[in-house]
Amino acid sequence: MQYFCTLASGSSGNAALYVGNRARILIDAGTSCRYIRTMLRALGLDASELTDIVITHTHTDHISALPVLLGYTGARLWCSEGAWGELCRIAGDERPQAFSAGQTLALEDVSVRAFPTMHDSPGSVGYILGEGASAVGVCTDLGCVTPQVLDALAGVRAAAVESNHDTELVRTGPYPAFLKARILSDSGHLSNEACASLVEKLARTGTRRFVLAHLSEKNNTPRHAERAAHAALCRLGAQDDVGVCVAPRRGALEPVLL
Protein backbone atom coordinates (compact mmCIF):
# COMPACT_ATOMS: atom_id res chain seq x y z
CA MET A 1 0.00 0.00 0.00
CA GLN A 2 1.33 3.43 -0.96
CA TYR A 3 0.37 6.41 1.18
CA PHE A 4 1.33 9.79 2.59
CA CYS A 5 0.61 11.16 6.05
CA THR A 6 1.81 13.85 8.41
CA LEU A 7 3.12 12.77 11.82
CA ALA A 8 3.38 16.24 13.38
CA SER A 9 2.69 19.70 12.00
CA GLY A 10 3.28 23.13 13.51
CA SER A 11 5.84 25.26 15.28
CA SER A 12 6.33 22.58 17.94
CA GLY A 13 7.57 20.06 15.37
CA ASN A 14 7.13 18.74 11.85
CA ALA A 15 7.44 15.32 10.27
CA ALA A 16 5.66 13.44 7.48
CA LEU A 17 5.94 10.05 5.82
CA TYR A 18 5.70 8.86 2.21
CA VAL A 19 5.51 5.10 1.72
CA GLY A 20 6.07 3.58 -1.71
CA ASN A 21 6.34 -0.06 -2.67
CA ARG A 22 9.90 -0.21 -1.35
CA ALA A 23 10.69 3.32 -0.17
CA ARG A 24 9.94 4.55 3.34
CA ILE A 25 10.71 8.28 3.23
CA LEU A 26 10.55 10.56 6.26
CA ILE A 27 10.11 14.22 5.37
CA ASP A 28 11.66 16.30 8.17
CA ALA A 29 12.32 15.13 11.71
CA GLY A 30 11.12 17.73 14.18
CA THR A 31 9.72 16.93 17.66
CA SER A 32 11.67 14.09 19.30
CA CYS A 33 13.07 10.74 18.29
CA ARG A 34 10.78 8.98 20.78
CA TYR A 35 7.72 10.67 19.30
CA ILE A 36 8.65 9.84 15.70
CA ARG A 37 9.38 6.22 16.57
CA THR A 38 6.02 6.00 18.36
CA MET A 39 4.18 7.41 15.34
CA LEU A 40 5.98 5.02 13.00
CA ARG A 41 5.08 2.05 15.20
CA ALA A 42 1.43 3.14 15.11
CA LEU A 43 1.66 2.80 11.32
CA GLY A 44 3.27 -0.63 11.59
CA LEU A 45 6.81 0.57 10.84
CA ASP A 46 10.11 0.73 12.68
CA ALA A 47 12.67 3.50 12.30
CA SER A 48 15.12 0.88 11.01
CA GLU A 49 12.84 0.41 7.98
CA LEU A 50 13.21 4.02 6.82
CA THR A 51 15.10 4.14 3.54
CA ASP A 52 15.56 7.91 3.35
CA ILE A 53 15.10 11.13 5.31
CA VAL A 54 14.68 14.34 3.32
CA ILE A 55 14.98 17.70 5.06
CA THR A 56 13.20 20.85 3.88
CA HIS A 57 15.37 23.23 5.93
CA THR A 58 17.35 23.37 9.16
CA HIS A 59 15.09 25.25 11.56
CA THR A 60 14.80 23.38 14.85
CA ASP A 61 11.16 22.38 14.42
CA HIS A 62 12.16 20.35 11.34
CA ILE A 63 15.36 18.63 12.50
CA SER A 64 15.38 18.42 16.32
CA ALA A 65 14.97 14.62 16.39
CA LEU A 66 17.82 13.91 13.98
CA PRO A 67 20.82 13.57 16.32
CA VAL A 68 19.11 10.74 18.23
CA LEU A 69 16.98 9.31 15.41
CA LEU A 70 20.01 8.66 13.20
CA GLY A 71 21.19 6.15 15.78
CA TYR A 72 18.09 4.04 15.11
CA THR A 73 18.16 4.02 11.32
CA GLY A 74 20.57 3.57 8.46
CA ALA A 75 18.39 5.75 6.23
CA ARG A 76 20.14 8.05 3.78
CA LEU A 77 19.89 11.70 4.79
CA TRP A 78 19.27 14.32 2.10
CA CYS A 79 19.19 18.11 1.99
CA SER A 80 19.81 20.94 -0.45
CA GLU A 81 23.29 22.28 -1.07
CA GLY A 82 22.34 25.45 0.80
CA ALA A 83 21.39 23.51 3.93
CA TRP A 84 24.23 20.98 3.79
CA GLY A 85 26.77 22.80 5.97
CA GLU A 86 24.34 23.35 8.83
CA LEU A 87 23.00 19.80 8.60
CA CYS A 88 26.54 18.40 8.73
CA ARG A 89 27.11 20.35 11.95
CA ILE A 90 24.00 18.80 13.47
CA ALA A 91 24.05 15.27 12.05
CA GLY A 92 27.79 14.72 11.55
CA ASP A 93 29.92 15.22 8.49
CA GLU A 94 29.51 11.71 7.10
CA ARG A 95 25.72 11.37 6.92
CA PRO A 96 24.11 14.19 4.90
CA GLN A 97 24.05 14.05 1.11
CA ALA A 98 23.42 17.26 -0.84
CA PHE A 99 21.43 17.85 -4.01
CA SER A 100 20.64 20.87 -6.14
CA ALA A 101 17.20 22.46 -5.97
CA GLY A 102 15.45 21.30 -9.13
CA GLN A 103 17.28 17.97 -9.12
CA THR A 104 15.28 14.73 -9.16
CA LEU A 105 16.40 11.90 -6.88
CA ALA A 106 15.53 8.24 -7.36
CA LEU A 107 14.95 6.96 -3.82
CA GLU A 108 14.23 3.24 -4.13
CA ASP A 109 11.02 3.15 -6.22
CA VAL A 110 10.06 6.80 -5.63
CA SER A 111 11.05 9.84 -7.66
CA VAL A 112 11.71 12.86 -5.41
CA ARG A 113 12.16 16.36 -6.81
CA ALA A 114 13.11 19.40 -4.77
CA PHE A 115 12.20 22.99 -5.55
CA PRO A 116 13.29 26.23 -3.81
CA THR A 117 11.02 28.06 -1.38
CA MET A 118 11.17 31.57 0.04
CA HIS A 119 12.00 31.18 3.73
CA ASP A 120 14.57 32.62 6.11
CA SER A 121 16.64 29.45 6.27
CA PRO A 122 19.47 28.76 3.78
CA GLY A 123 18.58 26.23 1.10
CA SER A 124 14.91 25.93 2.05
CA VAL A 125 13.03 23.61 -0.33
CA GLY A 126 9.76 21.82 -0.89
CA TYR A 127 9.37 18.36 -2.42
CA ILE A 128 7.37 16.46 -5.00
CA LEU A 129 7.33 12.78 -4.08
CA GLY A 130 6.16 10.24 -6.64
CA GLU A 131 4.76 10.71 -10.12
CA GLY A 132 1.35 10.77 -11.78
CA ALA A 133 -1.50 9.61 -9.54
CA SER A 134 1.01 8.93 -6.75
CA ALA A 135 2.50 12.44 -6.73
CA VAL A 136 2.36 14.38 -3.47
CA GLY A 137 3.65 17.91 -3.00
CA VAL A 138 5.01 19.01 0.37
CA CYS A 139 5.42 22.77 0.72
CA THR A 140 5.47 24.49 4.10
CA ASP A 141 7.53 27.33 5.60
CA LEU A 142 7.39 29.88 2.81
CA GLY A 143 6.51 33.54 2.94
CA CYS A 144 5.12 33.72 -0.57
CA VAL A 145 4.25 31.51 -3.52
CA THR A 146 6.79 32.09 -6.27
CA PRO A 147 6.32 31.03 -9.90
CA GLN A 148 8.80 28.20 -9.21
CA VAL A 149 6.63 26.88 -6.39
CA LEU A 150 3.49 27.05 -8.49
CA ASP A 151 5.15 25.37 -11.46
CA ALA A 152 6.56 22.60 -9.27
CA LEU A 153 3.25 21.80 -7.57
CA ALA A 154 1.03 22.07 -10.65
CA GLY A 155 -0.71 18.79 -11.39
CA VAL A 156 0.16 16.88 -8.19
CA ARG A 157 -2.68 14.66 -7.03
CA ALA A 158 -2.32 15.66 -3.38
CA ALA A 159 -0.54 18.53 -1.66
CA ALA A 160 0.42 19.39 1.92
CA VAL A 161 0.64 23.18 1.87
CA GLU A 162 1.24 25.76 4.56
CA SER A 163 -1.73 27.67 5.97
CA ASN A 164 0.17 29.20 8.87
CA HIS A 165 -1.75 32.24 10.05
CA ASP A 166 -4.70 34.54 9.82
CA THR A 167 -3.19 37.93 8.95
CA GLU A 168 -5.49 39.90 11.23
CA LEU A 169 -4.78 37.59 14.18
CA VAL A 170 -1.06 38.21 13.68
CA ARG A 171 -1.47 41.98 13.47
CA THR A 172 -3.66 42.20 16.58
CA GLY A 173 -1.97 39.40 18.51
CA PRO A 174 0.59 39.39 21.35
CA TYR A 175 3.77 38.81 19.34
CA PRO A 176 6.45 41.55 19.37
CA ALA A 177 6.68 43.75 16.30
CA PHE A 178 9.85 42.13 14.95
CA LEU A 179 8.27 38.67 15.04
CA LYS A 180 5.08 39.88 13.40
CA ALA A 181 7.18 41.44 10.65
CA ARG A 182 9.08 38.17 10.14
CA ILE A 183 5.91 36.06 9.92
CA LEU A 184 4.26 38.44 7.46
CA SER A 185 7.33 38.91 5.25
CA ASP A 186 7.94 37.23 1.91
CA SER A 187 10.46 34.93 3.61
CA GLY A 188 8.27 34.14 6.61
CA HIS A 189 5.12 32.02 6.61
CA LEU A 190 2.11 31.66 4.32
CA SER A 191 -1.20 33.20 5.39
CA ASN A 192 -4.58 31.51 5.09
CA GLU A 193 -5.46 33.89 2.27
CA ALA A 194 -2.28 33.16 0.31
CA CYS A 195 -2.75 29.42 0.90
CA ALA A 196 -6.34 29.64 -0.34
CA SER A 197 -5.14 31.32 -3.52
CA LEU A 198 -2.62 28.50 -3.99
CA VAL A 199 -5.34 25.90 -3.37
CA GLU A 200 -7.52 27.47 -6.04
CA LYS A 201 -4.70 27.56 -8.58
CA LEU A 202 -3.62 23.98 -7.92
CA ALA A 203 -7.20 22.69 -8.04
CA ARG A 204 -7.37 24.11 -11.57
CA THR A 205 -4.36 21.91 -12.47
CA GLY A 206 -5.92 18.71 -11.10
CA THR A 207 -4.97 18.55 -7.42
CA ARG A 208 -7.77 16.75 -5.62
CA ARG A 209 -6.63 16.52 -1.99
CA PHE A 210 -5.19 19.28 0.19
CA VAL A 211 -3.66 18.95 3.64
CA LEU A 212 -3.39 22.34 5.35
CA ALA A 213 -0.20 22.26 7.38
CA HIS A 214 2.01 24.16 9.82
CA LEU A 215 -0.87 26.10 11.43
CA SER A 216 0.21 28.61 14.06
CA GLU A 217 -1.02 27.75 17.53
CA LYS A 218 -1.52 31.41 18.48
CA ASN A 219 -2.30 33.07 15.14
CA ASN A 220 -4.65 30.58 13.51
CA THR A 221 -7.29 27.93 14.06
CA PRO A 222 -8.28 24.96 11.92
CA ARG A 223 -11.64 26.69 11.35
CA HIS A 224 -9.97 29.84 9.99
CA ALA A 225 -7.70 27.84 7.67
CA GLU A 226 -10.41 25.50 6.36
CA ARG A 227 -12.86 28.34 5.84
CA ALA A 228 -10.40 30.24 3.63
CA ALA A 229 -9.55 27.17 1.55
CA HIS A 230 -13.20 26.14 1.23
CA ALA A 231 -14.16 29.64 0.06
CA ALA A 232 -11.51 29.43 -2.66
CA LEU A 233 -12.86 26.08 -3.85
CA CYS A 234 -16.41 27.45 -3.82
CA ARG A 235 -15.31 30.31 -6.08
CA LEU A 236 -14.02 27.65 -8.44
CA GLY A 237 -17.11 25.48 -8.09
CA ALA A 238 -14.90 22.58 -6.97
CA GLN A 239 -15.99 22.24 -3.34
CA ASP A 240 -17.61 18.85 -3.98
CA ASP A 241 -14.70 17.42 -5.97
CA VAL A 242 -11.69 18.47 -3.88
CA GLY A 243 -10.97 17.35 -0.32
CA VAL A 244 -9.44 19.62 2.35
CA CYS A 245 -8.29 18.68 5.83
CA VAL A 246 -6.00 20.13 8.50
CA ALA A 247 -2.87 18.27 9.58
CA PRO A 248 -2.99 17.56 13.33
CA ARG A 249 -0.41 19.32 15.46
CA ARG A 250 0.31 16.02 17.18
CA GLY A 251 -0.65 12.58 15.96
CA ALA A 252 -0.72 11.04 12.51
CA LEU A 253 -3.04 12.31 9.81
CA GLU A 254 -5.26 9.59 8.38
CA PRO A 255 -3.09 8.30 5.52
CA VAL A 256 -3.77 9.66 2.05
CA LEU A 257 -3.80 6.54 -0.13
CA LEU A 258 -1.94 6.84 -3.44
C-alpha positions as CSV (number, residue, x, y, z in Angstrom):
1,M,0.0,0.0,0.0
2,Q,1.3,3.4,-1.0
3,Y,0.4,6.4,1.2
4,F,1.3,9.8,2.6
5,C,0.6,11.2,6.0
6,T,1.8,13.9,8.4
7,L,3.1,12.8,11.8
8,A,3.4,16.2,13.4
9,S,2.7,19.7,12.0
10,G,3.3,23.1,13.5
11,S,5.8,25.3,15.3
12,S,6.3,22.6,17.9
13,G,7.6,20.1,15.4
14,N,7.1,18.7,11.8
15,A,7.4,15.3,10.3
16,A,5.7,13.4,7.5
17,L,5.9,10.1,5.8
18,Y,5.7,8.9,2.2
19,V,5.5,5.1,1.7
20,G,6.1,3.6,-1.7
21,N,6.3,-0.1,-2.7
22,R,9.9,-0.2,-1.4
23,A,10.7,3.3,-0.2
24,R,9.9,4.5,3.3
25,I,10.7,8.3,3.2
26,L,10.6,10.6,6.3
27,I,10.1,14.2,5.4
28,D,11.7,16.3,8.2
29,A,12.3,15.1,11.7
30,G,11.1,17.7,14.2
31,T,9.7,16.9,17.7
32,S,11.7,14.1,19.3
33,C,13.1,10.7,18.3
34,R,10.8,9.0,20.8
35,Y,7.7,10.7,19.3
36,I,8.6,9.8,15.7
37,R,9.4,6.2,16.6
38,T,6.0,6.0,18.4
39,M,4.2,7.4,15.3
40,L,6.0,5.0,13.0
41,R,5.1,2.1,15.2
42,A,1.4,3.1,15.1
43,L,1.7,2.8,11.3
44,G,3.3,-0.6,11.6
45,L,6.8,0.6,10.8
46,D,10.1,0.7,12.7
47,A,12.7,3.5,12.3
48,S,15.1,0.9,11.0
49,E,12.8,0.4,8.0
50,L,13.2,4.0,6.8
51,T,15.1,4.1,3.5
52,D,15.6,7.9,3.3
53,I,15.1,11.1,5.3
54,V,14.7,14.3,3.3
55,I,15.0,17.7,5.1
56,T,13.2,20.8,3.9
57,H,15.4,23.2,5.9
58,T,17.3,23.4,9.2
59,H,15.1,25.2,11.6
60,T,14.8,23.4,14.8
61,D,11.2,22.4,14.4
62,H,12.2,20.3,11.3
63,I,15.4,18.6,12.5
64,S,15.4,18.4,16.3
65,A,15.0,14.6,16.4
66,L,17.8,13.9,14.0
67,P,20.8,13.6,16.3
68,V,19.1,10.7,18.2
69,L,17.0,9.3,15.4
70,L,20.0,8.7,13.2
71,G,21.2,6.1,15.8
72,Y,18.1,4.0,15.1
73,T,18.2,4.0,11.3
74,G,20.6,3.6,8.5
75,A,18.4,5.8,6.2
76,R,20.1,8.0,3.8
77,L,19.9,11.7,4.8
78,W,19.3,14.3,2.1
79,C,19.2,18.1,2.0
80,S,19.8,20.9,-0.5
81,E,23.3,22.3,-1.1
82,G,22.3,25.4,0.8
83,A,21.4,23.5,3.9
84,W,24.2,21.0,3.8
85,G,26.8,22.8,6.0
86,E,24.3,23.4,8.8
87,L,23.0,19.8,8.6
88,C,26.5,18.4,8.7
89,R,27.1,20.3,11.9
90,I,24.0,18.8,13.5
91,A,24.0,15.3,12.0
92,G,27.8,14.7,11.6
93,D,29.9,15.2,8.5
94,E,29.5,11.7,7.1
95,R,25.7,11.4,6.9
96,P,24.1,14.2,4.9
97,Q,24.1,14.0,1.1
98,A,23.4,17.3,-0.8
99,F,21.4,17.8,-4.0
100,S,20.6,20.9,-6.1
101,A,17.2,22.5,-6.0
102,G,15.4,21.3,-9.1
103,Q,17.3,18.0,-9.1
104,T,15.3,14.7,-9.2
105,L,16.4,11.9,-6.9
106,A,15.5,8.2,-7.4
107,L,14.9,7.0,-3.8
108,E,14.2,3.2,-4.1
109,D,11.0,3.2,-6.2
110,V,10.1,6.8,-5.6
111,S,11.1,9.8,-7.7
112,V,11.7,12.9,-5.4
113,R,12.2,16.4,-6.8
114,A,13.1,19.4,-4.8
115,F,12.2,23.0,-5.5
116,P,13.3,26.2,-3.8
117,T,11.0,28.1,-1.4
118,M,11.2,31.6,0.0
119,H,12.0,31.2,3.7
120,D,14.6,32.6,6.1
121,S,16.6,29.4,6.3
122,P,19.5,28.8,3.8
123,G,18.6,26.2,1.1
124,S,14.9,25.9,2.0
125,V,13.0,23.6,-0.3
126,G,9.8,21.8,-0.9
127,Y,9.4,18.4,-2.4
128,I,7.4,16.5,-5.0
129,L,7.3,12.8,-4.1
130,G,6.2,10.2,-6.6
131,E,4.8,10.7,-10.1
132,G,1.3,10.8,-11.8
133,A,-1.5,9.6,-9.5
134,S,1.0,8.9,-6.7
135,A,2.5,12.4,-6.7
136,V,2.4,14.4,-3.5
137,G,3.7,17.9,-3.0
138,V,5.0,19.0,0.4
139,C,5.4,22.8,0.7
140,T,5.5,24.5,4.1
141,D,7.5,27.3,5.6
142,L,7.4,29.9,2.8
143,G,6.5,33.5,2.9
144,C,5.1,33.7,-0.6
145,V,4.2,31.5,-3.5
146,T,6.8,32.1,-6.3
147,P,6.3,31.0,-9.9
148,Q,8.8,28.2,-9.2
149,V,6.6,26.9,-6.4
150,L,3.5,27.0,-8.5
151,D,5.1,25.4,-11.5
152,A,6.6,22.6,-9.3
153,L,3.2,21.8,-7.6
154,A,1.0,22.1,-10.6
155,G,-0.7,18.8,-11.4
156,V,0.2,16.9,-8.2
157,R,-2.7,14.7,-7.0
158,A,-2.3,15.7,-3.4
159,A,-0.5,18.5,-1.7
160,A,0.4,19.4,1.9
161,V,0.6,23.2,1.9
162,E,1.2,25.8,4.6
163,S,-1.7,27.7,6.0
164,N,0.2,29.2,8.9
165,H,-1.8,32.2,10.0
166,D,-4.7,34.5,9.8
167,T,-3.2,37.9,8.9
168,E,-5.5,39.9,11.2
169,L,-4.8,37.6,14.2
170,V,-1.1,38.2,13.7
171,R,-1.5,42.0,13.5
172,T,-3.7,42.2,16.6
173,G,-2.0,39.4,18.5
174,P,0.6,39.4,21.3
175,Y,3.8,38.8,19.3
176,P,6.4,41.6,19.4
177,A,6.7,43.8,16.3
178,F,9.9,42.1,14.9
179,L,8.3,38.7,15.0
180,K,5.1,39.9,13.4
181,A,7.2,41.4,10.6
182,R,9.1,38.2,10.1
183,I,5.9,36.1,9.9
184,L,4.3,38.4,7.5
185,S,7.3,38.9,5.3
186,D,7.9,37.2,1.9
187,S,10.5,34.9,3.6
188,G,8.3,34.1,6.6
189,H,5.1,32.0,6.6
190,L,2.1,31.7,4.3
191,S,-1.2,33.2,5.4
192,N,-4.6,31.5,5.1
193,E,-5.5,33.9,2.3
194,A,-2.3,33.2,0.3
195,C,-2.7,29.4,0.9
196,A,-6.3,29.6,-0.3
197,S,-5.1,31.3,-3.5
198,L,-2.6,28.5,-4.0
199,V,-5.3,25.9,-3.4
200,E,-7.5,27.5,-6.0
201,K,-4.7,27.6,-8.6
202,L,-3.6,24.0,-7.9
203,A,-7.2,22.7,-8.0
204,R,-7.4,24.1,-11.6
205,T,-4.4,21.9,-12.5
206,G,-5.9,18.7,-11.1
207,T,-5.0,18.5,-7.4
208,R,-7.8,16.8,-5.6
209,R,-6.6,16.5,-2.0
210,F,-5.2,19.3,0.2
211,V,-3.7,19.0,3.6
212,L,-3.4,22.3,5.3
213,A,-0.2,22.3,7.4
214,H,2.0,24.2,9.8
215,L,-0.9,26.1,11.4
216,S,0.2,28.6,14.1
217,E,-1.0,27.7,17.5
218,K,-1.5,31.4,18.5
219,N,-2.3,33.1,15.1
220,N,-4.6,30.6,13.5
221,T,-7.3,27.9,14.1
222,P,-8.3,25.0,11.9
223,R,-11.6,26.7,11.4
224,H,-10.0,29.8,10.0
225,A,-7.7,27.8,7.7
226,E,-10.4,25.5,6.4
227,R,-12.9,28.3,5.8
228,A,-10.4,30.2,3.6
229,A,-9.5,27.2,1.5
230,H,-13.2,26.1,1.2
231,A,-14.2,29.6,0.1
232,A,-11.5,29.4,-2.7
233,L,-12.9,26.1,-3.8
234,C,-16.4,27.5,-3.8
235,R,-15.3,30.3,-6.1
236,L,-14.0,27.7,-8.4
237,G,-17.1,25.5,-8.1
238,A,-14.9,22.6,-7.0
239,Q,-16.0,22.2,-3.3
240,D,-17.6,18.9,-4.0
241,D,-14.7,17.4,-6.0
242,V,-11.7,18.5,-3.9
243,G,-11.0,17.4,-0.3
244,V,-9.4,19.6,2.3
245,C,-8.3,18.7,5.8
246,V,-6.0,20.1,8.5
247,A,-2.9,18.3,9.6
248,P,-3.0,17.6,13.3
249,R,-0.4,19.3,15.5
250,R,0.3,16.0,17.2
251,G,-0.6,12.6,16.0
252,A,-0.7,11.0,12.5
253,L,-3.0,12.3,9.8
254,E,-5.3,9.6,8.4
255,P,-3.1,8.3,5.5
256,V,-3.8,9.7,2.1
257,L,-3.8,6.5,-0.1
258,L,-1.9,6.8,-3.4
